[in-house]
Amino acid sequence: MKTIRVGLVGAGFAAKFHLESLLQAHGVQVQMTGVTSLRPESRQAFGKQHGIPVFNDIPSMLPHVDVLDIVSPPAAHEEGMLLAAERGVGIICEKPLTGYFGPKGCGAEYRGDQDPKGPMLEKVVKGLTKLAATIRRSGVMFGYAENFIYAPAIQKEREIIEKSAAQVLRILGEESHNGSGSAFYGIWRYQGGGSLMGKVCHPLSAALYLKRVEGIKRNGKPVRPRSVTCRCEQITRLPGYQDRGFIRTKYHDTEDHGWMHVTFEDGTVADVISGEIVLGGIYNYIEVFANNHRTRCNLSPIGMVDTFNPRNEQFKDIYTVEKISTKEGWTAISPDENITLGYIAEMQDFLTCAAEKRAPQSGLELACDTISAIYAAYLSDERKGQEAAIPLV
Ligand SMILES: NC(=O)c1ccc[n+]([C@@H]2O[C@H](COP(=O)([O-])OP(=O)(O)OC[C@H]3O[C@@H](n4cnc5c(N)ncnc54)[C@H](O)[C@@H]3O)[C@@H](O)[C@H]2O)c1
């Protein structure tokens, strides 16, 4: 059995579920040979807890790994990807792939929401072009860790589209909850944006993926996105917003609600939404309206286990579902989110592809199309919803 040595960049929330899922892989032997992160305390603690060697930075870790798994904030993704590609090391990169994080060296005074979006889109496309060329030239395995692609519900819909030769006419999708727990979230210079970058990217990539599947099945080439209309809001910062303490409100310069209407090359459409203003646990779905069927893919809640708990404290040691703010009353429990949200399946695909030198289901072109569409959406929002072309890399 082939052994794949994996090194993690980042030791926070996503690092934990990546590690759990990497260790579930079968058919390949996974060896965790390194972890690095920005803060010495966090990488030391993570390394100690999981028995993984700790490195001060990516360059010193790279000689010890076959695949670099990047789970740091978006502003740090590109550096890791370029270093790995240049040294022939495979790459797994969390969403969103990369973006624009303000002028080099900018600090807390930078406000991405006020930065003109036309030049921003140009810089992003230039950066994506260079990144994609470097990764393609290197020939390394590249896995875009967009878990929606690998969620069993979305993979079932892929099978339906492929085997019934469906034409997808319209897609609806959403990822919402009551606000990220990451200290880097809500700050454009770390995240490259707000809800569009952090959350809409999930249903957006799933919609782009399903249209790719349809096109490849019918014509041997993906149907790609052409243009976008978008509106973003900062709802928790409205002067009249009444904070009851259930929804995160601390955003420096990013939107907390966003909607994108994407038109594809064939004229069909997708509407994807996200809000940091949604209570009741993480709310993720994709609905597909095709010429021969209609499918609702529920990623969360999934309706597998509904439990009623009259008193919060009884469940204090029981995990129920991501971003639920109470365990009292009825809860739609996700018994294993690593399965239902696609985390285990994505790691399996990436590791198998690294071992067999193949391209994963969720790859570079899908990741680049997602980012181009998001920054074209910011341009559209700046123009109060005027349609903007999506430059494809
Ligand atoms: N797919 C999903 O469902 C999902 C969920 C959460 C987060 N994410 C993604 O995972 C990534 C990390 O998010 P998180 O919630 O784990 O954040 P986090 O704040 O919990 O952890 C970030 C980690 O990265 C480290 N870090 C920060 N800057 C760094 C740098 N320059 N170089 C190296 N390490 C650095 C921090 O020290 C920390 O250990 C983001 O891209 C986010 O979008 C994906």
The ligand as a MOL file (V3000), in Angstrom:
LIG
                    3D

  0  0  0     0  0            999 V3000
M  V30 BEGIN CTAB
M  V30 COUNTS 44 48 0 0 0
M  V30 BEGIN ATOM
M  V30 1 N -14.9350 23.4670 4.3400 0
M  V30 2 C -15.4350 23.9370 5.4620 0
M  V30 3 O -16.5140 23.5610 5.8860 0
M  V30 4 C -14.6280 24.9210 6.2620 0
M  V30 5 C -14.9970 25.2330 7.5680 0
M  V30 6 C -14.2080 26.1430 8.2690 0
M  V30 7 C -13.1040 26.7270 7.6860 0
M  V30 8 N -12.7850 26.4060 6.4030 0 CHG=1
M  V30 9 C -11.6120 27.0250 5.7470 0
M  V30 10 O -10.4460 26.5680 6.4250 0
M  V30 11 C -9.4690 27.6110 6.4720 0
M  V30 12 C -9.1000 27.8680 7.9310 0
M  V30 13 O -10.2490 28.2690 8.6610 0
M  V30 14 P -10.4060 27.9320 10.2260 0
M  V30 15 O -11.8500 28.1310 10.5380 0
M  V30 16 O -9.7340 26.6470 10.5420 0 CHG=-1
M  V30 17 O -9.5960 29.1390 10.8520 0
M  V30 18 P -8.9350 29.1820 12.3090 0
M  V30 19 O -8.7860 30.6190 12.6270 0
M  V30 20 O -9.6790 28.2930 13.2660 0
M  V30 21 O -7.4870 28.5240 12.1060 0
M  V30 22 C -6.5420 29.1030 11.2320 0
M  V30 23 C -5.1720 28.4900 11.5050 0
M  V30 24 O -4.2620 28.9790 10.5290 0
M  V30 25 C -3.1210 29.5350 11.1900 0
M  V30 26 N -2.5680 30.6440 10.3810 0
M  V30 27 C -3.0000 31.9150 10.3000 0
M  V30 28 N -2.2310 32.6170 9.4280 0
M  V30 29 C -1.2830 31.7630 8.9660 0
M  V30 30 C -0.1910 31.8900 8.0840 0
M  V30 31 N 0.0950 33.0390 7.4890 0
M  V30 32 N 0.5660 30.7800 7.8520 0
M  V30 33 C 0.3080 29.6140 8.4630 0
M  V30 34 N -0.7200 29.4270 9.3450 0
M  V30 35 C -1.5070 30.4940 9.5790 0
M  V30 36 C -3.6290 29.9900 12.5470 0
M  V30 37 O -2.5410 30.0720 13.4540 0
M  V30 38 C -4.6100 28.8690 12.8770 0
M  V30 39 O -3.9340 27.7470 13.3840 0
M  V30 40 C -10.0900 28.8040 5.7530 0
M  V30 41 O -9.6740 28.8090 4.4100 0
M  V30 42 C -11.5850 28.5350 5.8440 0
M  V30 43 O -12.3090 29.1350 4.7740 0
M  V30 44 C -13.5200 25.5120 5.7070 0
M  V30 END ATOM
M  V30 BEGIN BOND
M  V30 1 1 1 2
M  V30 2 2 2 3
M  V30 3 1 2 4
M  V30 4 1 4 5
M  V30 5 2 4 44
M  V30 6 2 5 6
M  V30 7 1 6 7
M  V30 8 2 7 8
M  V30 9 1 8 9
M  V30 10 1 8 44
M  V30 11 1 9 10
M  V30 12 1 9 42
M  V30 13 1 10 11
M  V30 14 1 11 12
M  V30 15 1 11 40
M  V30 16 1 12 13
M  V30 17 1 13 14
M  V30 18 2 14 15
M  V30 19 1 14 16
M  V30 20 1 14 17
M  V30 21 1 17 18
M  V30 22 2 18 19
M  V30 23 1 18 20
M  V30 24 1 18 21
M  V30 25 1 21 22
M  V30 26 1 22 23
M  V30 27 1 23 24
M  V30 28 1 23 38
M  V30 29 1 24 25
M  V30 30 1 25 26
M  V30 31 1 25 36
M  V30 32 1 26 27
M  V30 33 1 26 35
M  V30 34 2 27 28
M  V30 35 1 28 29
M  V30 36 1 29 30
M  V30 37 2 29 35
M  V30 38 1 30 31
M  V30 39 2 30 32
M  V30 40 1 32 33
M  V30 41 2 33 34
M  V30 42 1 34 35
M  V30 43 1 36 37
M  V30 44 1 36 38
M  V30 45 1 38 39
M  V30 46 1 40 41
M  V30 47 1 40 42
M  V30 48 1 42 43
M  V30 END BOND
M  V30 END CTAB
M  END
